[in-house]
């Protein structure tokens, strides 16, 4: 889900009309079905992350890339913790945190490359 969060965050900041909330829900549902976790957890977390990003969008649009990247890192950590807490509640036991941490670190590290690809895609679509 961490890499899906990259696309949700990027498009929510730069072109929210390209990724409406129902599409975010669908992406989360597909991540739930493919990931084998509790159905609806990733969908909920992605929608919360999407709404949070939209709430900060005006501040993020004019910010430097470093600020936007930091915003993603903070959002990713929050999404990880929310996923962990919800899974803990549903499972009745604390899940292992290390796979989520490694996925989050990977996504934060991959953000510059993926954001560059998304920016090129956006420019190509606007031509």
N, CA, C and O atoms as CSV, one atom per row, in Angstrom:
chain,resi,resn,atom,element,x,y,z
A,1,UNK,N,N,0.825,-1.198,0.000
A,1,UNK,CA,C,0.000,0.000,0.000
A,1,UNK,C,C,0.865,1.256,0.000
A,1,UNK,O,O,0.415,2.309,-0.453
A,2,UNK,N,N,2.070,1.168,0.488
A,2,UNK,CA,C,2.931,2.349,0.559
A,2,UNK,C,C,3.160,2.982,-0.806
A,2,UNK,O,O,3.167,4.207,-0.930
A,3,UNK,N,N,3.347,2.156,-1.829
A,3,UNK,CA,C,3.543,2.718,-3.170
A,3,UNK,C,C,2.251,3.271,-3.739
A,3,UNK,O,O,2.278,4.237,-4.502
A,4,UNK,N,N,1.132,2.685,-3.388
A,4,UNK,CA,C,-0.156,3.240,-3.800
A,4,UNK,C,C,-0.347,4.612,-3.149
A,4,UNK,O,O,-0.895,5.529,-3.761
A,5,UNK,N,N,0.106,4.737,-1.917
A,5,UNK,CA,C,0.006,6.011,-1.203
A,5,UNK,C,C,0.784,7.107,-1.924
A,5,UNK,O,O,0.382,8.270,-1.896
A,6,UNK,N,N,1.895,6.748,-2.570
A,6,UNK,CA,C,2.659,7.732,-3.345
A,6,UNK,C,C,1.767,8.348,-4.412
A,6,UNK,O,O,1.720,9.570,-4.556
A,7,UNK,N,N,1.057,7.502,-5.162
A,7,UNK,CA,C,0.209,8.038,-6.237
A,7,UNK,C,C,-0.970,8.823,-5.682
A,7,UNK,O,O,-1.339,9.859,-6.235
A,8,UNK,N,N,-1.561,8.347,-4.606
A,8,UNK,CA,C,-2.689,9.074,-4.004
A,8,UNK,C,C,-2.234,10.455,-3.550
A,8,UNK,O,O,-2.915,11.448,-3.806
A,9,UNK,N,N,-1.099,10.525,-2.885
A,9,UNK,CA,C,-0.574,11.798,-2.393
A,9,UNK,C,C,-0.226,12.729,-3.556
A,9,UNK,O,O,-0.629,13.892,-3.571
A,10,UNK,N,N,0.524,12.211,-4.525
A,10,UNK,CA,C,0.949,13.058,-5.641
A,10,UNK,C,C,-0.251,13.670,-6.363
A,10,UNK,O,O,-0.304,14.881,-6.580
A,11,UNK,N,N,-1.208,12.827,-6.731
A,11,UNK,CA,C,-2.336,13.334,-7.502
A,11,UNK,C,C,-3.251,14.208,-6.655
A,11,UNK,O,O,-3.873,15.130,-7.184
A,12,UNK,N,N,-3.349,13.945,-5.366
A,12,UNK,CA,C,-4.151,14.816,-4.495
A,12,UNK,C,C,-3.536,16.204,-4.398
A,12,UNK,O,O,-4.255,17.198,-4.297
A,13,UNK,N,N,-2.219,16.275,-4.429
A,13,UNK,CA,C,-1.542,17.576,-4.373
A,13,UNK,C,C,-1.616,18.284,-5.724
A,13,UNK,O,O,-1.976,19.460,-5.787
A,14,UNK,N,N,-1.282,17.588,-6.788
A,14,UNK,CA,C,-1.078,18.249,-8.076
A,14,UNK,C,C,-2.275,18.253,-9.020
A,14,UNK,O,O,-2.412,19.173,-9.826
A,15,UNK,N,N,-3.133,17.260,-8.942
A,15,UNK,CA,C,-4.287,17.214,-9.833
A,15,UNK,C,C,-5.351,16.298,-9.228
A,15,UNK,O,O,-5.543,15.171,-9.684
A,16,UNK,N,N,-6.046,16.800,-8.185
A,16,UNK,CA,C,-7.031,15.949,-7.507
A,16,UNK,C,C,-8.177,15.490,-8.404
A,16,UNK,O,O,-8.787,14.453,-8.147
A,17,UNK,N,N,-8.469,16.241,-9.436
A,17,UNK,CA,C,-9.542,15.823,-10.343
A,17,UNK,C,C,-9.177,14.552,-11.116
A,17,UNK,O,O,-10.062,13.852,-11.608
A,18,UNK,N,N,-7.886,14.254,-11.223
A,18,UNK,CA,C,-7.447,13.049,-11.924
A,18,UNK,C,C,-7.608,11.794,-11.066
A,18,UNK,O,O,-7.573,10.679,-11.588
A,19,UNK,N,N,-7.783,11.966,-9.767
A,19,UNK,CA,C,-7.931,10.824,-8.860
A,19,UNK,C,C,-8.998,11.157,-7.821
A,19,UNK,O,O,-8.672,11.543,-6.698
A,20,UNK,N,N,-10.274,11.009,-8.192
A,20,UNK,CA,C,-11.349,11.328,-7.240
A,20,UNK,C,C,-11.429,10.283,-6.119
A,20,UNK,O,O,-10.864,9.194,-6.224
A,21,UNK,N,N,-12.135,10.634,-5.061
A,21,UNK,CA,C,-12.247,9.767,-3.887
A,21,UNK,C,C,-12.744,8.353,-4.215
A,21,UNK,O,O,-12.214,7.394,-3.654
A,22,UNK,N,N,-13.735,8.180,-5.095
A,22,UNK,CA,C,-14.143,6.797,-5.410
A,22,UNK,C,C,-13.005,5.957,-6.004
A,22,UNK,O,O,-12.919,4.757,-5.741
A,23,UNK,N,N,-12.140,6.580,-6.795
A,23,UNK,CA,C,-10.987,5.860,-7.343
A,23,UNK,C,C,-10.007,5.496,-6.240
A,23,UNK,O,O,-9.420,4.414,-6.265
A,24,UNK,N,N,-9.824,6.386,-5.275
A,24,UNK,CA,C,-8.956,6.100,-4.133
A,24,UNK,C,C,-9.513,4.917,-3.345
A,24,UNK,O,O,-8.769,4.020,-2.948
A,25,UNK,N,N,-10.816,4.922,-3.125
A,25,UNK,CA,C,-11.454,3.809,-2.430
A,25,UNK,C,C,-11.219,2.501,-3.188
A,25,UNK,O,O,-10.877,1.484,-2.584
A,26,UNK,N,N,-11.402,2.528,-4.505
A,26,UNK,CA,C,-11.196,1.339,-5.325
A,26,UNK,C,C,-9.758,0.840,-5.227
A,26,UNK,O,O,-9.530,-0.361,-5.087
A,27,UNK,N,N,-8.783,1.750,-5.299
A,27,UNK,CA,C,-7.376,1.369,-5.151
A,27,UNK,C,C,-7.124,0.710,-3.799
A,27,UNK,O,O,-6.420,-0.296,-3.712
A,28,UNK,N,N,-7.696,1.275,-2.759
A,28,UNK,CA,C,-7.536,0.697,-1.428
A,28,UNK,C,C,-8.181,-0.665,-1.315
A,28,UNK,O,O,-7.629,-1.570,-0.688
A,29,UNK,N,N,-9.340,-0.815,-1.915
A,29,UNK,CA,C,-10.029,-2.102,-1.897
A,29,UNK,C,C,-9.222,-3.165,-2.654
A,29,UNK,O,O,-9.119,-4.309,-2.211
A,30,UNK,N,N,-8.654,-2.776,-3.796
A,30,UNK,CA,C,-7.806,-3.707,-4.543
A,30,UNK,C,C,-6.566,-4.084,-3.734
A,30,UNK,O,O,-6.146,-5.241,-3.744
A,31,UNK,N,N,-5.982,-3.114,-3.036
A,31,UNK,CA,C,-4.829,-3.407,-2.182
A,31,UNK,C,C,-5.222,-4.375,-1.065
A,31,UNK,O,O,-4.449,-5.264,-0.710
A,32,UNK,N,N,-6.424,-4.200,-0.514
A,32,UNK,CA,C,-6.908,-5.118,0.519
A,32,UNK,C,C,-7.073,-6.522,-0.044
A,32,UNK,O,O,-6.659,-7.494,0.588
A,33,UNK,N,N,-7.664,-6.638,-1.205
A,33,UNK,CA,C,-7.901,-7.948,-1.802
A,33,UNK,C,C,-6.600,-8.647,-2.195
A,33,UNK,O,O,-6.462,-9.858,-2.020
A,34,UNK,N,N,-5.659,-7.888,-2.719
A,34,UNK,CA,C,-4.383,-8.473,-3.142
A,34,UNK,C,C,-3.423,-8.703,-1.981
A,34,UNK,O,O,-2.585,-9.604,-2.036
A,35,UNK,N,N,-3.542,-7.893,-0.930
A,35,UNK,CA,C,-2.616,-7.988,0.194
A,35,UNK,C,C,-3.000,-8.995,1.249
A,35,UNK,O,O,-2.161,-9.396,2.056
A,36,UNK,N,N,-4.231,-9.407,1.261
A,36,UNK,CA,C,-4.648,-10.430,2.209
A,36,UNK,C,C,-4.932,-9.938,3.616
A,36,UNK,O,O,-5.086,-10.750,4.528
A,37,UNK,N,N,-5.006,-8.649,3.811
A,37,UNK,CA,C,-5.329,-8.117,5.138
A,37,UNK,C,C,-6.827,-8.038,5.339
A,37,UNK,O,O,-7.601,-8.636,4.593
A,38,UNK,N,N,-7.220,-7.301,6.342
A,38,UNK,CA,C,-8.644,-7.105,6.605
A,38,UNK,C,C,-9.242,-6.224,5.516
A,38,UNK,O,O,-8.690,-5.179,5.172
A,39,UNK,N,N,-10.367,-6.656,4.985
A,39,UNK,CA,C,-11.023,-5.937,3.902
A,39,UNK,C,C,-11.506,-4.567,4.383
A,39,UNK,O,O,-12.252,-4.468,5.357
A,40,UNK,N,N,-11.080,-3.538,3.702
A,40,UNK,CA,C,-11.503,-2.182,4.001
A,40,UNK,C,C,-10.476,-1.338,4.735
A,40,UNK,O,O,-10.595,-0.113,4.764
A,41,UNK,N,N,-9.467,-1.970,5.329
A,41,UNK,CA,C,-8.485,-1.205,6.109
A,41,UNK,C,C,-7.690,-0.273,5.206
A,41,UNK,O,O,-7.595,0.923,5.481
A,42,UNK,N,N,-7.118,-0.808,4.132
A,42,UNK,CA,C,-6.333,0.048,3.233
A,42,UNK,C,C,-7.204,1.073,2.532
A,42,UNK,O,O,-6.772,2.202,2.298
A,43,UNK,N,N,-8.428,0.689,2.196
A,43,UNK,CA,C,-9.340,1.647,1.576
A,43,UNK,C,C,-9.589,2.821,2.521
A,43,UNK,O,O,-9.559,3.978,2.100
A,44,UNK,N,N,-9.834,2.525,3.788
A,44,UNK,CA,C,-10.062,3.582,4.772
A,44,UNK,C,C,-8.831,4.445,4.971
A,44,UNK,O,O,-8.927,5.672,5.000
A,45,UNK,N,N,-7.676,3.814,5.109
A,45,UNK,CA,C,-6.438,4.565,5.340
A,45,UNK,C,C,-6.114,5.457,4.142
A,45,UNK,O,O,-5.706,6.604,4.321
A,46,UNK,N,N,-6.291,4.946,2.933
A,46,UNK,CA,C,-6.023,5.770,1.751
A,46,UNK,C,C,-6.998,6.940,1.650
A,46,UNK,O,O,-6.606,8.041,1.265
A,47,UNK,N,N,-8.258,6.709,1.993
A,47,UNK,CA,C,-9.226,7.815,1.966
A,47,UNK,C,C,-8.899,8.873,3.016
A,47,UNK,O,O,-9.038,10.068,2.754
A,48,UNK,N,N,-8.469,8.449,4.194
A,48,UNK,CA,C,-8.072,9.405,5.236
A,48,UNK,C,C,-6.842,10.191,4.769
A,48,UNK,O,O,-6.783,11.409,4.940
A,49,UNK,N,N,-5.868,9.503,4.186
A,49,UNK,CA,C,-4.668,10.171,3.680
A,49,UNK,C,C,-5.020,11.146,2.555
A,49,UNK,O,O,-4.470,12.246,2.486
A,50,UNK,N,N,-5.920,10.747,1.691
A,50,UNK,CA,C,-6.371,11.595,0.578
A,50,UNK,C,C,-7.043,12.858,1.120
A,50,UNK,O,O,-6.745,13.967,0.677
A,51,UNK,N,N,-7.939,12.681,2.067
A,51,UNK,CA,C,-8.634,13.834,2.656
A,51,UNK,C,C,-7.649,14.755,3.372
A,51,UNK,O,O,-7.759,15.977,3.267
A,52,UNK,N,N,-6.700,14.190,4.091
A,52,UNK,CA,C,-5.693,15.001,4.773
A,52,UNK,C,C,-4.825,15.774,3.797
A,52,UNK,O,O,-4.488,16.934,4.034
A,53,UNK,N,N,-4.469,15.130,2.706
A,53,UNK,CA,C,-3.661,15.801,1.683
A,53,UNK,C,C,-4.445,16.923,1.027
A,53,UNK,O,O,-3.910,18.009,0.802
A,54,UNK,N,N,-5.714,16.668,0.718
A,54,UNK,CA,C,-6.542,17.724,0.129
A,54,UNK,C,C,-6.676,18.910,1.072
A,54,UNK,O,O,-6.703,20.058,0.629
A,55,UNK,N,N,-6.759,18.640,2.365
A,55,UNK,CA,C,-6.887,19.720,3.349
A,55,UNK,C,C,-5.647,20.606,3.370
A,55,UNK,O,O,-5.737,21.799,3.661
A,56,UNK,N,N,-4.488,20.023,3.062
A,56,UNK,CA,C,-3.229,20.782,3.062
A,56,UNK,C,C,-2.773,21.176,1.660
A,56,UNK,O,O,-1.693,21.740,1.489
A,57,UNK,N,N,-3.587,20.882,0.674
A,57,UNK,CA,C,-3.200,21.074,-0.723
A,57,UNK,C,C,-2.751,22.502,-1.042
A,57,UNK,O,O,-1.733,22.689,-1.708
A,58,UNK,N,N,-3.475,23.484,-0.591
A,58,UNK,CA,C,-3.115,24.871,-0.910
A,58,UNK,C,C,-1.729,25.229,-0.390
A,58,UNK,O,O,-1.010,26.016,-1.006
A,59,UNK,N,N,-1.361,24.652,0.737
A,59,UNK,CA,C,-0.040,24.908,1.296
A,59,UNK,C,C,1.029,24.122,0.543
A,59,UNK,O,O,2.149,24.604,0.376
A,60,UNK,N,N,0.691,22.920,0.090
A,60,UNK,CA,C,1.675,22.065,-0.573
A,60,UNK,C,C,1.938,22.455,-2.022
A,60,UNK,O,O,3.048,22.253,-2.515
A,61,UNK,N,N,0.945,23.007,-2.716
A,61,UNK,CA,C,1.092,23.316,-4.140
A,61,UNK,C,C,2.244,24.288,-4.392
A,61,UNK,O,O,3.003,24.089,-5.340
A,62,UNK,N,N,2.394,25.297,-3.603
A,62,UNK,CA,C,3.445,26.283,-3.831
A,62,UNK,C,C,4.738,25.990,-3.105
A,62,UNK,O,O,5.680,26.778,-3.184
A,63,UNK,N,N,4.806,24.876,-2.399
A,63,UNK,CA,C,5.984,24.558,-1.585
A,63,UNK,C,C,7.092,23.949,-2.442
A,63,UNK,O,O,6.853,23.484,-3.557
A,64,UNK,N,N,8.302,23.963,-1.900
A,64,UNK,CA,C,9.425,23.341,-2.588
A,64,UNK,C,C,9.247,21.824,-2.603
A,64,UNK,O,O,8.455,21.264,-1.845
A,65,UNK,N,N,10.004,21.181,-3.483
A,65,UNK,CA,C,9.916,19.725,-3.559
A,65,UNK,C,C,10.278,19.083,-2.227
A,65,UNK,O,O,9.660,18.094,-1.833
A,66,UNK,N,N,11.259,19.624,-1.534
A,66,UNK,CA,C,11.677,19.059,-0.250
A,66,UNK,C,C,10.537,19.089,0.771
A,66,UNK,O,O,10.352,18.134,1.525
A,67,UNK,N,N,9.785,20.172,0.793
A,67,UNK,CA,C,8.644,20.276,1.717
A,67,UNK,C,C,7.564,19.268,1.333
A,67,UNK,O,O,6.989,18.613,2.202
A,68,UNK,N,N,7.288,19.143,0.047
A,68,UNK,CA,C,6.281,18.189,-0.413
A,68,UNK,C,C,6.727,16.767,-0.074
A,68,UNK,O,O,5.912,15.936,0.330
A,69,UNK,N,N,8.008,16.492,-0.237
A,69,UNK,CA,C,8.551,15.168,0.087
A,69,UNK,C,C,8.446,14.898,1.588
A,69,UNK,O,O,8.065,13.801,1.998
A,70,UNK,N,N,8.783,15.892,2.401
A,70,UNK,CA,C,8.628,15.751,3.860
A,70,UNK,C,C,7.160,15.518,4.217
A,70,UNK,O,O,6.845,14.721,5.101
A,71,UNK,N,N,6.279,16.214,3.528
A,71,UNK,CA,C,4.856,16.007,3.758
A,71,UNK,C,C,4.458,14.569,3.490
A,71,UNK,O,O,3.680,13.974,4.236
A,72,UNK,N,N,5.006,14.013,2.406
A,72,UNK,CA,C,4.715,12.619,2.111
A,72,UNK,C,C,5.282,11.696,3.185
A,72,UNK,O,O,4.628,10.733,3.586
A,73,UNK,N,N,6.482,11.984,3.647
A,73,UNK,CA,C,7.092,11.146,4.689
A,73,UNK,C,C,6.239,11.152,5.959
A,73,UNK,O,O,6.029,10.109,6.579
A,74,UNK,N,N,5.759,12.318,6.335
A,74,UNK,CA,C,4.916,12.426,7.536
A,74,UNK,C,C,3.588,11.705,7.316
A,74,UNK,O,O,3.114,10.975,8.187
A,75,UNK,N,N,2.993,11.919,6.139
A,75,UNK,CA,C,1.740,11.243,5.821
A,75,UNK,C,C,1.925,9.724,5.823
A,75,UNK,O,O,1.066,8.998,6.322
A,76,UNK,N,N,3.022,9.248,5.275
A,76,UNK,CA,C,3.292,7.813,5.231
A,76,UNK,C,C,3.417,7.223,6.630
A,76,UNK,O,O,2.901,6.140,6.904
A,77,UNK,N,N,4.099,7.939,7.507
A,77,UNK,CA,C,4.229,7.458,8.888
A,77,UNK,C,C,2.868,7.417,9.572
A,77,UNK,O,O,2.560,6.471,10.297
A,78,UNK,N,N,2.064,8.435,9.340
A,78,UNK,CA,C,0.720,8.454,9.906
A,78,UNK,C,C,-0.149,7.337,9.359
A,78,UNK,O,O,-0.909,6.717,10.103
A,79,UNK,N,N,-0.041,7.074,8.056
A,79,UNK,CA,C,-0.811,5.990,7.443
A,79,UNK,C,C,-0.372,4.641,7.992
A,79,UNK,O,O,-1.198,3.760,8.231
A,80,UNK,N,N,0.916,4.488,8.188
A,80,UNK,CA,C,1.430,3.243,8.785
A,80,UNK,C,C,0.856,3.036,10.182
A,80,UNK,O,O,0.393,1.945,10.516
A,81,UNK,N,N,0.890,4.076,10.982
A,81,UNK,CA,C,0.381,3.946,12.355
A,81,UNK,C,C,-1.123,3.695,12.373
A,81,UNK,O,O,-1.603,2.887,13.168
A,82,UNK,N,N,-1.868,4.373,11.512
A,82,UNK,CA,C,-3.311,4.158,11.454
A,82,UNK,C,C,-3.625,2.728,11.024
A,82,UNK,O,O,-4.499,2.082,11.602
A,83,UNK,N,N,-2.921,2.237,10.022
A,83,UNK,CA,C,-3.110,0.861,9.576
A,83,UNK,C,C,-2.787,-0.117,10.697
A,83,UNK,O,O,-3.513,-1.089,10.904
A,84,UNK,N,N,-1.707,0.137,11.417
A,84,UNK,CA,C,-1.280,-0.739,12.504
A,84,UNK,C,C,-2.326,-0.766,13.621
A,84,UNK,O,O,-2.665,-1.834,14.129
A,85,UNK,N,N,-2.830,0.394,13.998
A,85,UNK,CA,C,-3.827,0.467,15.085
A,85,UNK,C,C,-5.130,-0.221,14.668
A,85,UNK,O,O,-5.697,-0.984,15.450
A,86,UNK,N,N,-5.603,0.035,13.466
A,86,UNK,CA,C,-6.842,-0.591,13.012
A,86,UNK,C,C,-6.676,-2.110,12.949
A,86,UNK,O,O,-7.561,-2.855,13.370
A,87,UNK,N,N,-5.542,-2.558,12.422
A,87,UNK,CA,C,-5.292,-3.998,12.339
A,87,UNK,C,C,-5.200,-4.613,13.728
A,87,UNK,O,O,-5.684,-5.723,13.945
A,88,UNK,N,N,-4.587,-3.909,14.664
A,88,UNK,CA,C,-4.493,-4.388,16.049
A,88,UNK,C,C,-5.896,-4.565,16.635
A,88,UNK,O,O,-6.191,-5.577,17.271
A,89,UNK,N,N,-6.741,-3.582,16.416
A,89,UNK,CA,C,-8.109,-3.655,16.945
A,89,UNK,C,C,-8.869,-4.830,16.317
A,89,UNK,O,O,-9.541,-5.583,17.021
A,90,UNK,N,N,-8.764,-4.983,15.014
A,90,UNK,CA,C,-9.499,-6.040,14.323
A,90,UNK,C,C,-8.949,-7.437,14.629
A,90,UNK,O,O,-9.714,-8.395,14.740
A,91,UNK,N,N,-7.635,-7.549,14.765
A,91,UNK,CA,C,-7.013,-8.856,15.006
A,91,UNK,C,C,-7.020,-9.227,16.486
A,91,UNK,O,O,-6.930,-10.406,16.831
A,92,UNK,N,N,-7.125,-8.240,17.348
A,92,UNK,CA,C,-7.088,-8.513,18.778
A,92,UNK,C,C,-5.688,-8.702,19.319
A,92,UNK,O,O,-5.523,-9.051,20.487
A,93,UNK,N,N,-4.681,-8.482,18.501
A,93,UNK,CA,C,-3.285,-8.583,18.917
A,93,UNK,C,C,-2.464,-7.622,18.071
A,93,UNK,O,O,-2.814,-7.334,16.926
A,94,UNK,N,N,-1.390,-7.136,18.631
A,94,UNK,CA,C,-0.541,-6.188,17.912
A,94,UNK,C,C,0.173,-6.894,16.757
A,94,UNK,O,O,0.879,-7.879,16.976
A,95,UNK,N,N,-0.004,-6.401,15.537
A,95,UNK,CA,C,0.697,-7.005,14.394
A,95,UNK,C,C,2.167,-6.592,14.384
A,95,UNK,O,O,2.560,-5.624,15.035
A,96,UNK,N,N,2.950,-7.326,13.652
A,96,UNK,CA,C,4.364,-7.002,13.480
A,96,UNK,C,C,4.477,-5.667,12.746
A,96,UNK,O,O,3.820,-5.461,11.726
A,97,UNK,N,N,5.289,-4.784,13.250
A,97,UNK,CA,C,5.407,-3.436,12.687
A,97,UNK,C,C,6.520,-3.326,11.644
A,97,UNK,O,O,6.459,-2.454,10.777
A,98,UNK,N,N,7.521,-4.181,11.709
A,98,UNK,CA,C,8.693,-4.030,10.840
A,98,UNK,C,C,8.389,-4.120,9.346
A,98,UNK,O,O,9.010,-3.375,8.588
A,99,UNK,N,N,7.475,-4.980,8.859
A,99,UNK,CA,C,7.190,-4.954,7.416
A,99,UNK,C,C,6.602,-3.615,6.969
A,99,UNK,O,O,6.931,-3.120,5.891
A,100,UNK,N,N,5.749,-3.038,7.783
A,100,UNK,CA,C,5.178,-1.739,7.445
A,100,UNK,C,C,6.206,-0.632,7.444
A,100,UNK,O,O,6.169,0.266,6.604
A,101,UNK,N,N,7.128,-0.701,8.394
A,101,UNK,CA,C,8.188,0.310,8.463
A,101,UNK,C,C,9.081,0.218,7.227
A,101,UNK,O,O,9.421,1.237,6.626
A,102,UNK,N,N,9.456,-0.996,6.852
A,102,UNK,CA,C,10.327,-1.131,5.673
A,102,UNK,C,C,9.601,-0.689,4.403
A,102,UNK,O,O,10.217,-0.086,3.525
A,103,UNK,N,N,8.317,-0.977,4.292
A,103,UNK,CA,C,7.547,-0.515,3.139
A,103,UNK,C,C,7.432,0.991,3.098
A,103,UNK,O,O,7.501,1.599,2.030
A,104,UNK,N,N,7.255,1.592,4.262
A,104,UNK,CA,C,7.154,3.052,4.344
A,104,UNK,C,C,8.475,3.707,3.976
A,104,UNK,O,O,8.493,4.686,3.230
A,105,UNK,N,N,9.576,3.183,4.486
A,105,UNK,CA,C,10.902,3.724,4.158
A,105,UNK,C,C,11.161,3.600,2.658
A,105,UNK,O,O,11.691,4.519,2.034
A,106,UNK,N,N,10.784,2.456,2.084
A,106,UNK,CA,C,10.953,2.260,0.645
A,106,UNK,C,C,10.135,3.280,-0.141
A,106,UNK,O,O,10.642,3.880,-1.089
A,107,UNK,N,N,8.882,3.480,0.241
A,107,UNK,CA,C,8.012,4.419,-0.475
A,107,UNK,C,C,8.540,5.846,-0.369
A,107,UNK,O,O,8.525,6.583,-1.355
A,108,UNK,N,N,9.003,6.243,0.805
A,108,UNK,CA,C,9.557,7.590,0.971
A,108,UNK,C,C,10.800,7.751,0.106
A,108,UNK,O,O,11.006,8.802,-0.500
A,109,UNK,N,N,11.623,6.715,0.045
A,109,UNK,CA,C,12.806,6.767,-0.809
A,109,UNK,C,C,12.469,6.774,-2.289
A,109,UNK,O,O,13.181,7.384,-3.087
A,110,UNK,N,N,11.386,6.101,-2.664
A,110,UNK,CA,C,10.980,6.019,-4.072
A,110,UNK,C,C,10.181,7.242,-4.515
A,110,UNK,O,O,9.968,7.443,-5.711
A,111,UNK,N,N,9.744,8.052,-3.570
A,111,UNK,CA,C,8.886,9.187,-3.923
A,111,UNK,C,C,9.487,10.107,-4.999
A,111,UNK,O,O,8.774,10.460,-5.938
A,112,UNK,N,N,10.757,10.508,-4.906
A,112,UNK,CA,C,11.281,11.415,-5.945
A,112,UNK,C,C,11.198,10.821,-7.355
A,112,UNK,O,O,10.834,11.519,-8.301
A,113,UNK,N,N,11.532,9.546,-7.495
A,113,UNK,CA,C,11.468,8.907,-8.805
A,113,UNK,C,C,10.029,8.826,-9.304
A,113,UNK,O,O,9.744,9.182,-10.448
A,114,UNK,N,N,9.132,8.364,-8.456
A,114,UNK,CA,C,7.733,8.238,-8.864
A,114,UNK,C,C,7.092,9.593,-9.121
A,114,UNK,O,O,6.295,9.732,-10.050
A,115,UNK,N,N,7.424,10.586,-8.319
A,115,UNK,CA,C,6.878,11.932,-8.538
A,115,UNK,C,C,7.361,12.496,-9.871
A,115,UNK,O,O,6.612,13.187,-10.561
A,116,UNK,N,N,8.591,12.209,-10.230
A,116,UNK,CA,C,9.109,12.647,-11.525
A,116,UNK,C,C,8.341,11.980,-12.662
A,116,UNK,O,O,7.979,12.633,-13.641
A,117,UNK,N,N,8.096,10.683,-12.528
A,117,UNK,CA,C,7.315,9.972,-13.552
A,117,UNK,C,C,5.893,10.509,-13.644
A,117,UNK,O,O,5.361,10.680,-14.741
A,118,UNK,N,N,5.277,10.776,-12.496
A,118,UNK,CA,C,3.919,11.322,-12.492
A,118,UNK,C,C,3.894,12.723,-13.095
A,118,UNK,O,O,2.957,13.070,-13.814
A,119,UNK,N,N,4.918,13.533,-12.806
A,119,UNK,CA,C,4.970,14.891,-13.358
A,119,UNK,C,C,5.091,14.852,-14.875
A,119,UNK,O,O,4.457,15.643,-15.573
A,120,UNK,N,N,5.900,13.940,-15.381
A,120,UNK,CA,C,6.025,13.801,-16.836
A,120,UNK,C,C,4.709,13.330,-17.447
A,120,UNK,O,O,4.310,13.796,-18.514
A,121,UNK,N,N,4.049,12.414,-16.772
A,121,UNK,CA,C,2.742,11.949,-17.243
A,121,UNK,C,C,1.750,13.092,-17.263
A,121,UNK,O,O,0.980,13.240,-18.212
A,122,UNK,N,N,1.768,13.892,-16.225
A,122,UNK,CA,C,0.831,15.026,-16.131
A,122,UNK,C,C,1.100,16.021,-17.265
A,122,UNK,O,O,0.168,16.502,-17.909
A,123,UNK,N,N,2.364,16.320,-17.501
A,123,UNK,CA,C,2.705,17.255,-18.586
A,123,UNK,C,C,2.272,16.700,-19.950
A,123,UNK,O,O,1.780,17.442,-20.800
A,124,UNK,N,N,2.460,15.395,-20.147
A,124,UNK,CA,C,2.066,14.774,-21.420
A,124,UNK,C,C,0.550,14.818,-21.609
A,124,UNK,O,O,0.064,15.025,-22.721
A,125,UNK,N,N,-0.185,14.624,-20.533
A,125,UNK,CA,C,-1.646,14.657,-20.624
A,125,UNK,C,C,-2.187,16.053,-20.865
A,125,UNK,O,O,-3.262,16.214,-21.443
A,126,UNK,N,N,-1.451,17.064,-20.425
A,126,UNK,CA,C,-1.918,18.453,-20.567
A,126,UNK,C,C,-1.592,19.032,-21.933
A,126,UNK,O,O,-2.069,20.118,-22.264
A,127,UNK,N,N,-0.803,18.348,-22.725
A,127,UNK,CA,C,-0.455,18.858,-24.057
A,127,UNK,C,C,-1.581,18.708,-25.022
A,127,UNK,O,O,-1.451,19.087,-26.186
